[in-house]
Amino acid sequence: MARMTMIQALRSAMDVMLERDPKVVVYGQDVGYFGGVFRCTEGLQAKYGRSRVFDAPISEGGIVGTAVGMAAYGLRPVVEVQFADYFYPASDQIVSEAARLRYRSAGDFTAPLTIRMPCGGGIYGGQTHSQSPEALFTHVCGLRTVMPSNPYDAKGLLIAAIENDDPVIFLEPKRLYNGPFDGHHDQPVVPWAQHALGEVPEGHYTVPLDTASVYRPGRDVTVLTYGTMVYVCEAAANEAGVDAEVIDLRSLWPLDLGALVASVKKTGRCVVVHEATRTSGFGAELVALVQEHCFYHLEAPIERVTGWDTPYPHALEWAYFPGLARVAAALRRVMES
């Protein structure tokens, strides 16, 4: 089995689907000749030609709008918005068109398109290159929202997204592109080649779009998280000496509610962690669901560790980022309650 970074795994997924399905096209800003700002599409245009992998103008609304039309007429476009922070000009096309097409046409049309977006901080990108807007998408009926945390899941989920008949928002934590990040920003990056989840099959496989993963089994407390924070939570649990069960949601919506409920009922405690801002973040929905389905099993109040309600700072990035100290403190609090 090959060892891949997340960048290579995503490229492999698109390569597999371009070869398997002539209806798949890949495009966006700089994804053709240049191979993408993070090189996720490097070499694909040379292999499949300019009619299958091509560059688009700097117009997110135009990119997504044309993708909706292509999808309605039978293609399966995979488009890249260069940073998730830039999706806002395309929000009307995503919400009013892509997400509603199946419903408004009574099933006569679908929008099988995938919108790839690098997201999250930890790379000194500042306020316009570090946002985590996942909650804005999970709020919209008709969209699927996915965020992998490792190369194996990234490839399997992307293939599943491309094959799905609904529009999929595919968020890629760019801090994880080259290796897992445990919150120690002052230490060298551990490459995916040294991690078990860096092993990725070269051919076709899928990871279901509605399943969570038990990343770290445990008995004391359930940690619900996704993306970069999976590894921060693992490191925080080790630091705090807490036997935490870390659930990697992977698919934010549809959500694997059964996996969440089973874990919380087993541990009796819950901590929710995400990088996005706190107010109306996806963690609020997770807290509500745990409260609704697991109330009589809870031994302590649910804790929530998130980013702050402020634009993502540049100079104070690590004060914003929900790091080891904040997550470990929450784990200790919930265990002492």
C-alpha positions in Angstrom: 0.0 0.0 0.0 1.3 3.4 -0.9 2.2 6.1 1.6 0.6 9.5 0.7 0.2 12.9 2.1 -3.3 14.3 2.1 -2.4 16.3 -1.0 -1.4 13.2 -2.8 -4.4 11.3 -1.6 -6.8 14.0 -2.9 -5.0 14.1 -6.2 -5.2 10.3 -6.4 -9.0 10.4 -5.8 -9.5 12.9 -8.6 -7.1 10.9 -10.8 -9.1 7.7 -10.2 -12.5 9.4 -10.9 -11.2 11.2 -14.0 -10.1 7.9 -15.4 -13.2 5.9 -14.4 -15.9 8.4 -15.4 -15.7 10.7 -18.5 -18.4 12.9 -16.9 -16.0 14.1 -14.2 -14.4 17.5 -14.8 -12.0 19.4 -12.5 -11.6 23.1 -12.6 -11.1 26.3 -10.5 -8.5 29.0 -9.9 -5.0 27.8 -11.0 -6.0 24.1 -10.8 -5.0 23.4 -14.4 -1.5 24.3 -15.6 -0.3 25.4 -12.2 -1.7 22.4 -10.4 -3.5 24.3 -7.6 -2.1 26.6 -5.0 -1.4 23.5 -2.8 -0.6 21.3 -5.8 -3.6 19.0 -5.2 -4.3 18.8 -9.0 -0.7 18.8 -10.1 -0.2 16.8 -13.3 -3.9 16.1 -13.9 -4.3 18.5 -16.8 -1.2 17.0 -18.6 -2.8 13.6 -18.2 -6.4 14.3 -19.1 -6.3 17.4 -21.2 -7.6 20.9 -21.0 -11.2 19.9 -21.6 -11.2 17.8 -18.4 -9.0 19.8 -16.1 -8.9 23.5 -16.6 -8.4 27.0 -15.1 -11.3 29.3 -14.3 -11.4 33.1 -13.9 -11.2 34.6 -10.4 -15.0 34.4 -9.9 -16.2 32.0 -7.3 -19.8 32.7 -8.2 -19.0 31.9 -11.8 -17.1 28.8 -10.9 -19.9 27.3 -8.8 -22.7 28.7 -11.1 -21.3 26.9 -14.1 -20.8 23.8 -12.0 -24.5 23.7 -11.1 -25.4 23.9 -14.8 -22.9 21.2 -15.7 -24.2 19.0 -13.0 -27.9 19.5 -13.9 -27.0 18.4 -17.5 -25.2 15.2 -16.4 -21.6 16.1 -15.7 -19.9 15.6 -12.3 -17.8 18.7 -11.8 -15.2 18.9 -9.0 -14.4 22.6 -8.5 -11.9 24.2 -6.2 -12.5 27.4 -4.3 -8.9 28.3 -3.5 -9.5 29.0 0.2 -12.8 28.4 2.1 -12.6 32.1 3.0 -13.4 33.0 -0.6 -16.7 31.0 -0.9 -18.9 34.0 0.1 -19.3 35.4 -3.5 -20.6 31.9 -4.5 -23.0 31.6 -1.5 -26.1 32.3 -3.6 -25.2 29.7 -6.2 -24.4 27.2 -3.4 -27.5 27.8 -1.3 -30.2 29.0 -3.7 -29.2 26.8 -6.7 -27.1 23.7 -5.9 -28.7 22.9 -2.6 -32.3 23.4 -3.8 -32.2 21.9 -7.3 -33.4 18.4 -6.4 -36.3 19.8 -4.3 -37.4 22.5 -6.6 -37.5 20.2 -9.6 -39.3 17.4 -7.6 -36.3 15.1 -8.3 -36.2 15.7 -12.0 -32.7 17.3 -11.7 -29.9 16.8 -9.3 -26.6 18.7 -8.7 -23.9 16.0 -8.4 -21.1 18.5 -7.8 -18.2 18.6 -5.3 -16.8 21.9 -4.0 -13.3 21.5 -2.6 -12.2 24.2 -0.1 -9.0 24.3 1.9 -10.0 25.5 5.4 -8.7 26.3 8.9 -5.7 28.0 10.4 -2.4 27.1 11.8 -0.5 28.3 8.8 -0.2 32.0 9.6 -2.7 32.9 7.0 -4.5 35.6 8.9 -8.2 36.5 8.8 -8.8 35.9 5.1 -7.0 32.5 4.7 -7.8 30.7 8.0 -11.6 30.5 8.4 -13.6 27.4 9.3 -17.1 28.1 7.8 -18.5 24.6 8.1 -21.5 25.6 10.2 -22.7 27.9 7.4 -23.0 24.8 5.2 -24.5 22.4 7.7 -27.3 24.9 8.2 -28.4 24.5 4.6 -30.8 21.7 3.7 -29.7 19.9 0.5 -25.9 20.1 1.1 -23.6 17.5 2.4 -20.6 18.7 4.4 -17.5 16.7 4.8 -14.1 17.3 6.5 -11.5 14.5 6.5 -8.6 14.4 9.0 -6.2 12.1 7.3 -5.1 10.9 3.8 -7.0 7.6 3.9 -10.3 9.2 4.7 -9.6 12.1 2.3 -9.3 9.9 -0.7 -12.2 7.6 0.2 -14.5 10.5 1.1 -13.6 12.5 -2.0 -14.4 9.6 -4.3 -17.7 9.1 -2.5 -18.5 12.8 -2.8 -17.8 12.8 -6.5 -20.0 9.7 -7.0 -22.8 11.2 -4.9 -25.8 12.8 -6.6 -26.1 15.6 -4.1 -23.8 18.7 -3.8 -21.0 18.1 -1.4 -19.0 20.7 0.4 -15.6 19.1 0.8 -13.5 21.0 3.4 -9.8 20.2 3.6 -7.8 21.3 6.7 -4.7 22.7 5.1 -2.7 22.4 8.3 -3.0 18.6 7.8 -2.0 18.5 4.1 1.5 17.3 4.9 1.2 15.7 8.3 -0.9 15.4 11.5 -0.7 18.4 13.8 -0.9 17.9 17.5 -0.9 21.5 18.5 2.9 21.8 19.1 3.4 24.6 16.5 7.0 25.1 17.6 8.0 21.5 16.7 8.7 20.0 13.3 5.8 18.5 11.3 5.5 14.7 11.6 5.0 13.5 8.0 2.1 11.3 7.0 4.7 8.7 5.9 5.2 8.0 9.6 1.5 7.7 10.4 -0.7 4.6 9.9 -3.4 6.6 8.2 -0.9 7.7 5.6 -1.3 4.3 4.0 -3.7 4.8 1.1 -4.8 2.3 -1.5 -3.8 3.4 -5.0 -7.1 2.3 -6.7 -10.8 3.0 -6.1 -12.4 2.8 -2.7 -14.9 4.9 -0.8 -15.5 6.0 2.8 -19.3 6.5 3.4 -20.3 10.1 3.7 -22.4 9.6 6.8 -20.2 7.7 9.1 -18.0 8.8 12.0 -14.8 7.1 13.1 -13.6 6.2 16.6 -10.1 7.6 16.3 -9.0 6.9 19.9 -11.1 4.4 22.0 -11.6 5.4 25.6 -13.8 5.0 28.7 -13.7 8.2 30.6 -15.1 10.9 28.3 -16.2 11.3 24.7 -14.5 14.0 22.6 -16.5 15.0 19.5 -14.3 16.7 17.0 -13.1 16.8 13.4 -10.3 18.0 11.1 -7.1 19.3 12.6 -8.5 19.1 16.1 -8.6 15.3 16.1 -4.8 15.2 16.8 -4.9 18.1 19.2 -7.5 16.3 21.2 -5.5 13.1 21.2 -2.4 14.9 22.4 -4.4 16.8 25.1 -6.0 13.6 26.4 -2.5 12.1 26.7 -1.2 15.2 28.4 -4.2 15.4 30.8 -4.0 11.7 31.6 -7.6 11.1 30.6 -8.8 8.0 28.9 -10.8 9.9 26.3 -12.6 8.4 23.4 -12.0 10.7 20.4 -14.7 10.6 17.8 -13.7 11.9 14.4 -17.0 13.0 12.8 -15.6 13.1 9.2 -19.0 13.8 7.9 -20.6 16.8 9.6 -23.9 16.5 7.7 -25.4 13.9 7.4 -24.1 13.2 10.9 -23.5 9.7 12.3 -25.7 10.4 15.3 -25.7 6.7 16.4 -21.9 6.7 16.9 -22.0 9.9 19.0 -24.9 8.7 21.2 -23.3 5.2 21.7 -20.0 6.8 22.8 -21.5 9.4 25.2 -23.8 6.8 26.8 -20.7 4.6 27.4 -18.6 7.4 28.9 -21.2 9.6 30.5 -19.1 12.7 29.7 -18.6 14.8 26.6 -16.3 17.5 25.3 -16.9 19.2 22.0 -13.9 20.7 20.2 -13.6 22.7 16.9 -11.5 25.4 15.5 -14.3 27.6 14.2 -15.7 30.5 16.2 -17.8 29.6 19.2 -21.2 31.3 18.7 -23.5 29.3 16.4 -20.6 27.1 15.5 -21.3 23.4 14.7 -20.3 22.5 18.2 -23.5 24.2 19.4 -25.5 21.7 17.4 -23.4 18.8 18.8 -24.0 20.0 22.3 -27.8 20.2 21.6 -27.9 16.7 20.2 -25.9 15.1 23.1 -28.2 16.9 25.5 -31.3 15.7 23.7 -30.3 12.1 23.2 -28.0 11.4 26.2 -29.3 13.6 29.1 -30.0 10.8 31.5 -26.5 9.3 30.9 -24.5 12.5 31.5 -22.5 12.6 34.7 -21.2 16.2 34.1 -22.1 19.3 32.0 -20.9 19.2 28.4 -17.8 21.2 27.8 -17.1 23.1 24.6 -13.6 24.3 23.3 -13.6 26.4 20.2 -12.0 29.4 18.5 -12.9 32.8 19.8 -15.7 35.1 18.4 -13.3 37.3 16.5 -11.7 37.4 13.1 -8.8 34.9 12.9 -5.8 36.9 14.0 -2.3 36.8 12.5 0.0 37.9 15.2 -1.9 36.1 18.0 -2.8 32.9 16.0 -1.9 30.5 18.8 -4.0 32.4 21.3 -7.0 31.9 19.0 -6.3 28.3 18.1 -7.9 25.8 20.5 -4.6 24.3 21.6 -3.4 21.6 24.0 -3.8 23.7 27.2 -7.4 24.7 26.6 -8.5 21.2 25.5 -6.7 19.5 28.4 -8.2 21.9 30.9 -11.7 21.1 29.6 -11.0 17.4 29.9 -9.9 17.8 33.5 -13.0 20.0 34.3 -15.4 17.5 32.9 -13.7 14.7 34.8 -13.8 16.6 38.1 -17.5 17.5 37.9 
